[in-house]
Amino acid sequence: MIKINKITSNTTVDFAAEELKKYLRMMMPEGGDISIAYDPSATDGFRLGLMQDFGLDVSDAEEPELDDILYIDCDTEGGIIAGSNYRSVLLTVYEYLRQNGCRWLMPGVDGEFIPMQDIVAVKYRFKPSCRYRGQCNEGAEFQADMLETIDFTPKIGMNVYMLEFRVPTPYYKSYYNHIYNTENRNPEPLSDRQVLQWKRQCEAEIAKRGLQFHDIGHGFTIDPFGIDSANAWSKVDESVVPEESRDFLAMLNGERKLYRGQPINTNFCMSNPKARKKVADYVASYAEGHSNIDYLHVWLADAYNNHCECDECRKKTPSDWYMVLMNDIDDALSAKGLNTRIVFIVYVDTTWPPVTERIKNPERFAILLAPISRSYLMTLPEGGVTSKPKPFVLNKLTLPGSLEEYLAYFAEWKKFWRGAAFSYEYHFWWHQCCDLGGIELSRRINEDVRVYKEHAVNGVVEDGSQRSFFPTGLAFYTYGRSLFDTSLTAEEIAEDYFSHAFGKDWKRFYDYLEKVGKIFNVSYLEGANSSNVNVSVFYNPEYAKSLDALDGVLAEGRALIESHYNSDYRVRTVSVRLLEYHQELCMKLAEVLKLKAVGDDKGASEKFAELRISFGKHECEIETFYDHSLYFSRYNRMINVFESKLENAITEI
């Protein structure tokens, strides 16, 4: 009988032992029970614990609490499975199982590939390439799926989970109100109290796995002044602003009020010491009451060109005042004896570095590069980073349009910032909807992760839907595996994913989806291929003609689907049948785009409405993998209400 002995006593190690037992039982269903015991002196069976408890070297971990090291020395009877911290023990269990043939391709039991076979010996020691490897909630989310994605995170080698907002009501409401699908599903209103309760449940699941928990982000510019951030981007009446807080709001055009009526988009007067103290005290109080936070993100408003124009605020740039605020927060945390780590963000206006102010205690802080306005059609040009930052002009900024430009600004930050750094990315926001095959996006992600690492950006947290597995999970799987090991190429990861998701004919499925993606043309769907922008950024009659090639490719795919419709492995059956739904979406979306490309906006809008309702009938069947609200929010913006301004794009999910 196989034995699992826990050398180290910890709840995450307990969970790791249970996961090892579960999957070994699945791999060897006739092998009898597997015992689990706490025995620090054990010398047989599987021994799980910290590397330090085995006397193993962890000197290459700069901060063992943050830096994962995975160590395996096992024969067919058991052996050592250890990590540099408690989370790493769990990561090592999954890596041991992965090297024994297991794969987790998508969240949930339908995304698992677990072979039936005897275990083999594994010897392995590895420190993942990037310290920060994770995701942040976005899109339209429902609770069962949130719990599945938290469970999925460490299974592909990731170690961070972020929950944006004090109460993430906007994301939950997008799902439960069934935005873009009310014809098929009645709205199910949620209270903020229910969402808060669910957030706490998510936090408990994050803690069970020992994942780094990152919290909040936007909201600190308004919550300290008695304005509820749970309203997020919704427009509210000015009466929600307490009169005693009015003078703390940013002054724009001589007025202090909510920016466009949206709380989350409103900045505050950072030159006002009373206002900064309110924010600093609020942050410290929140940190004190939520000791489970590893990193507390303190961001400014979710809009740009809207910083305070009062005489005092004009004396420094927003980034300079932001650094003053960070130092105030550090003082407030230190006064309470708190070691909470704080993340400040290089985002929109703070893309421009401070001129004079510096953070006094860099050990507490991490910098987060958020290149929201970048193009996703390219990582870097052949010449690398050659751009020069443009001068800062208060509230008259044009944001960078490429990752190359963002890295040029970030290089200016790095002249004085030597602390922790990672990126906040948007591949799985609406950009995933623009690559109908998912192949090009996966290549871009692999390239991006490598480039970030080369530029001292030690990882990524993705702002995107938890349901980014349509038509396949390749792009998200590529994301997780690339962060884990930057030496892996997109092609190597694709073969790994597709061979397990589709079997021996995997390359045919890969080639089929690549053809679909090329016909739809990511550049066009990103609004970059117009032949007459005066008509529309989507006006391109030649593009309409190019879509005629889709029929033949879909016919090829249909035959492939039919010949692989059922499999002994559930994950392969699900993977193939997702492509069946995907075919319907592609066929009908092409009809819409043909009309849009020739300038028939009315016809495109009518055809789009038919598609939204007809495809919405499938939402319940595939919602674990596909975010209907996110997809049709993007397509609706393309077909009906396209706005070229980023500011209008970032205020909607």
ZIGI-V855872 format. One record per backbone hydrogen bond with DSSP energy under -0.5 kcal/mol. CO is the residue of the C=O (numbers start at 1). NH is the residue of the N-H. E is the energy in kcal/mol with one decimal. If there is no record, write none. Layout:
CO_NH_E / CO_NH_E
This chain:
2_35_-1.6 / 3_5_-0.5 / 3_46_-3.1 / 4_6_-0.5 / 4_37_-2.2 / 5_7_-0.7 / 5_48_-2.6 / 6_39_-1.4 / 8_10_-0.7 / 10_14_-2.3 / 11_15_-2.2 / 12_16_-2.4 / 13_17_-2.3 / 14_18_-1.9 / 15_19_-2.5 / 16_20_-2.4 / 17_21_-2.4 / 18_22_-2.7 / 19_23_-2.4 / 20_24_-2.2 / 21_25_-2.4 / 22_26_-1.7 / 23_27_-2.3 / 24_28_-2.3 / 26_29_-0.5 / 27_117_-0.8 / 28_31_-2.2 / 35_4_-2.6 / 37_6_-3.2 / 37_39_-0.7 / 39_42_-2.0 / 45_79_-0.9 / 46_5_-3.9 / 46_48_-0.6 / 47_81_-2.7 / 48_7_-3.0 / 48_8_-1.2 / 49_83_-1.2 / 50_53_-0.6 / 50_54_-0.7 / 51_54_-1.2 / 51_56_-2.7 / 52_55_-1.1 / 58_61_-2.0 / 60_62_-0.8 / 63_66_-2.1 / 63_67_-3.3 / 66_68_-0.6 / 68_128_-0.6 / 69_84_-1.3 / 70_126_-2.3 / 71_82_-2.8 / 72_124_-2.8 / 73_80_-2.0 / 74_122_-1.9 / 75_78_-0.7 / 78_75_-2.9 / 79_47_-3.4 / 80_73_-2.5 / 81_49_-1.4 / 82_71_-2.5 / 83_51_-2.8 / 85_89_-1.2 / 86_89_-0.6 / 86_90_-1.2 / 87_91_-2.3 / 88_92_-2.4 / 89_93_-1.9 / 90_94_-2.0 / 91_95_-2.1 / 92_96_-2.7 / 93_97_-2.2 / 94_98_-2.5 / 95_99_-2.4 / 96_100_-0.5 / 97_100_-0.7 / 97_102_-2.4 / 98_101_-1.9 / 103_105_-0.6 / 103_113_-3.1 / 108_111_-1.8 / 109_112_-1.3 / 111_105_-2.9 / 111_106_-0.9 / 112_114_-0.6 / 112_571_-0.6 / 113_103_-2.4 / 113_115_-0.6 / 115_117_-0.8 / 122_74_-3.0 / 124_72_-3.4 / 126_70_-3.1 / 126_128_-0.6 / 131_133_-0.6 / 132_460_-1.7 / 133_159_-2.4 / 133_160_-2.0 / 134_462_-2.0 / 135_162_-2.7 / 136_464_-1.4 / 138_466_-0.7 / 139_141_-0.6 / 142_146_-2.1 / 143_147_-2.3 / 144_148_-1.6 / 145_149_-2.4 / 146_150_-2.0 / 147_151_-1.9 / 148_152_-1.8 / 149_153_-1.8 / 150_154_-0.7 / 152_155_-0.7 / 152_156_-0.9 / 153_156_-1.0 / 153_158_-1.9 / 154_157_-1.6 / 159_212_-2.9 / 160_135_-1.1 / 161_214_-1.9 / 162_137_-1.6 / 162_164_-0.6 / 163_216_-2.0 / 167_169_-2.0 / 168_171_-0.6 / 168_172_-1.4 / 169_173_-3.0 / 170_174_-1.6 / 171_141_-1.5 / 171_175_-1.0 / 172_175_-0.6 / 172_176_-2.9 / 173_177_-2.4 / 174_179_-1.4 / 175_178_-1.9 / 176_188_-3.3 / 178_181_-2.2 / 181_184_-1.2 / 181_185_-1.8 / 191_195_-1.9 / 192_196_-2.7 / 193_197_-2.1 / 194_198_-2.2 / 195_199_-2.4 / 196_200_-2.0 / 197_201_-1.7 / 198_202_-2.5 / 199_203_-2.4 / 200_204_-2.0 / 201_205_-1.8 / 202_206_-2.4 / 203_207_-2.5 / 204_208_-2.0 / 205_209_-1.1 / 206_211_-1.8 / 207_210_-1.5 / 212_161_-2.4 / 212_214_-0.7 / 213_294_-2.3 / 213_295_-2.0 / 214_163_-2.1 / 215_217_-0.9 / 215_297_-2.5 / 216_165_-2.5 / 216_218_-0.8 / 217_220_-0.6 / 217_299_-1.9 / 219_222_-1.6 / 219_223_-2.7 / 222_225_-1.9 / 222_227_-1.6 / 223_226_-1.9 / 226_228_-0.5 / 228_231_-1.3 / 229_232_-1.9 / 231_234_-2.4 / 232_264_-1.9 / 234_263_-0.6 / 237_240_-2.0 / 238_241_-1.7 / 240_242_-0.7 / 242_245_-2.1 / 242_246_-0.6 / 243_246_-0.9 / 245_248_-1.8 / 245_249_-0.6 / 246_249_-1.4 / 248_269_-3.0 / 250_252_-0.6 / 250_257_-0.7 / 251_309_-2.6 / 252_255_-2.2 / 255_252_-2.9 / 255_257_-0.7 / 258_260_-0.7 / 258_261_-0.9 / 259_262_-2.2 / 261_236_-2.7 / 261_263_-0.6 / 262_265_-0.9 / 263_266_-1.9 / 264_302_-2.1 / 267_250_-2.0 / 268_270_-1.3 / 269_272_-1.3 / 271_273_-0.7 / 272_276_-2.4 / 273_277_-2.3 / 274_278_-2.0 / 275_279_-2.1 / 276_280_-3.2 / 277_281_-2.9 / 278_282_-2.0 / 279_283_-2.8 / 280_284_-2.5 / 281_285_-2.5 / 282_286_-2.6 / 283_287_-2.6 / 284_288_-2.3 / 285_289_-1.9 / 286_290_-0.8 / 287_290_-0.7 / 290_293_-1.7 / 294_341_-1.1 / 295_215_-2.3 / 295_297_-0.6 / 296_298_-0.5 / 296_343_-2.2 / 297_217_-1.9 / 297_299_-0.7 / 301_303_-1.1 / 310_314_-1.9 / 312_315_-1.5 / 313_316_-1.3 / 317_321_-2.3 / 318_322_-2.3 / 319_323_-2.0 / 320_324_-1.9 / 321_325_-2.4 / 322_326_-2.4 / 323_327_-2.1 / 324_328_-2.0 / 325_329_-2.5 / 326_330_-2.5 / 327_331_-2.1 / 328_332_-2.2 / 329_333_-2.6 / 330_334_-2.6 / 331_335_-2.2 / 332_336_-0.8 / 333_336_-0.7 / 333_338_-2.5 / 334_337_-1.5 / 341_296_-3.0 / 342_366_-1.9 / 343_298_-2.4 / 344_368_-2.0 / 345_347_-1.1 / 346_370_-2.5 / 347_350_-2.2 / 348_351_-2.1 / 349_352_-1.2 / 361_364_-1.9 / 362_365_-1.1 / 364_342_-2.3 / 365_420_-0.7 / 366_344_-2.1 / 367_369_-0.5 / 367_422_-2.2 / 368_346_-3.6 / 368_370_-0.6 / 369_371_-0.6 / 369_424_-3.0 / 370_372_-1.9 / 371_374_-1.7 / 381_384_-2.0 / 384_386_-0.8 / 393_396_-2.2 / 397_399_-0.5 / 401_375_-1.0 / 402_406_-1.9 / 403_407_-2.6 / 404_408_-1.2 / 405_409_-1.8 / 406_410_-2.6 / 407_411_-1.8 / 408_412_-0.8 / 409_412_-0.6 / 409_413_-1.4 / 410_414_-2.4 / 412_415_-0.8 / 413_416_-1.7 / 413_417_-1.7 / 416_418_-0.6 / 420_367_-2.7 / 421_458_-2.1 / 422_369_-2.3 / 423_425_-0.6 / 423_461_-2.6 / 425_463_-3.6 / 426_429_-1.6 / 426_431_-0.7 / 427_432_-0.5 / 428_465_-2.2 / 429_432_-1.2 / 430_433_-0.9 / 431_434_-1.6 / 432_435_-1.0 / 434_436_-0.7 / 438_442_-1.2 / 439_443_-1.7 / 440_444_-2.4 / 441_445_-2.4 / 442_446_-2.0 / 443_447_-2.3 / 444_448_-3.0 / 445_449_-2.6 / 446_450_-1.6 / 447_451_-2.4 / 448_452_-2.9 / 449_453_-2.2 / 450_454_-2.0 / 451_455_-1.3 / 452_455_-0.7 / 452_457_-2.7 / 453_456_-1.4 / 456_458_-0.7 / 457_459_-1.4 / 458_131_-0.7 / 458_132_-2.2 / 459_423_-2.3 / 460_134_-2.1 / 461_425_-1.9 / 462_136_-3.2 / 462_464_-1.0 / 467_469_-0.5 / 467_627_-0.6 / 473_477_-2.7 / 474_478_-3.1 / 475_479_-2.0 / 476_480_-2.3 / 477_481_-2.6 / 478_482_-2.4 / 479_483_-1.9 / 480_484_-1.7 / 481_485_-2.2 / 483_130_-1.2 / 484_129_-2.2 / 485_488_-1.8 / 489_493_-2.2 / 490_494_-2.4 / 491_495_-2.2 / 492_496_-2.0 / 493_497_-2.8 / 494_498_-3.1 / 495_499_-2.2 / 496_500_-1.1 / 497_500_-0.5 / 497_501_-2.3 / 498_502_-2.7 / 498_503_-0.5 / 499_503_-0.8 / 502_505_-0.5 / 503_506_-1.7 / 505_508_-1.1 / 505_509_-1.1 / 506_510_-2.3 / 507_511_-2.8 / 508_512_-2.1 / 509_513_-2.3 / 510_514_-2.2 / 511_515_-2.1 / 512_516_-2.0 / 513_517_-2.4 / 514_518_-2.1 / 515_519_-2.1 / 516_520_-2.2 / 517_521_-1.9 / 521_525_-1.9 / 522_526_-1.8 / 523_528_-2.7 / 524_527_-2.0 / 532_535_-1.8 / 532_536_-1.9 / 536_539_-1.6 / 538_540_-0.7 / 539_531_-3.1 / 539_532_-0.7 / 540_543_-1.0 / 540_544_-1.4 / 541_545_-1.6 / 542_546_-1.9 / 543_547_-1.3 / 545_548_-1.7 / 546_549_-1.3 / 547_550_-1.7 / 548_551_-0.9 / 549_553_-1.3 / 550_554_-3.0 / 551_555_-2.0 / 552_556_-1.9 / 553_557_-2.4 / 554_558_-2.6 / 555_559_-1.9 / 556_560_-1.7 / 557_561_-2.7 / 558_562_-2.5 / 559_563_-1.8 / 560_564_-0.6 / 561_564_-1.1 / 562_565_-0.9 / 568_570_-0.6 / 569_572_-0.9 / 569_573_-1.6 / 570_574_-2.7 / 571_575_-2.2 / 572_576_-2.2 / 573_577_-2.3 / 574_578_-2.0 / 575_579_-1.0 / 576_580_-0.8 / 577_581_-1.5 / 578_582_-2.3 / 579_583_-2.0 / 580_584_-1.3 / 581_585_-2.0 / 582_586_-2.6 / 583_587_-2.5 / 584_588_-2.1 / 585_589_-2.7 / 586_590_-2.1 / 587_591_-1.0 / 588_592_-1.5 / 589_593_-2.7 / 590_594_-2.1 / 591_595_-1.2 / 592_596_-2.2 / 593_597_-2.8 / 594_598_-0.9 / 595_600_-2.3 / 596_599_-1.3 / 597_540_-2.2 / 599_601_-1.7 / 600_604_-2.4 / 601_605_-2.4 / 602_606_-2.2 / 603_607_-2.4 / 604_608_-2.4 / 605_609_-2.0 / 606_610_-1.6 / 607_611_-2.1 / 608_612_-2.9 / 609_613_-1.8 / 610_614_-2.7 / 611_615_-3.0 / 612_616_-1.1 / 613_617_-0.7 / 614_617_-0.8 / 615_618_-1.8 / 616_619_-1.3 / 618_621_-1.1 / 618_622_-1.3 / 619_622_-0.7 / 619_623_-1.1 / 622_625_-1.7 / 622_626_-1.7 / 625_469_-2.3 / 626_628_-0.9 / 627_631_-2.5 / 628_632_-2.6 / 629_633_-1.7 / 630_634_-2.0 / 631_635_-2.6 / 632_636_-1.9 / 633_637_-1.8 / 634_638_-1.8 / 635_639_-2.8 / 636_640_-2.9 / 636_641_-1.6 / 645_648_-0.7 / 645_649_-1.1 / 646_650_-2.3 / 649_652_-1.0
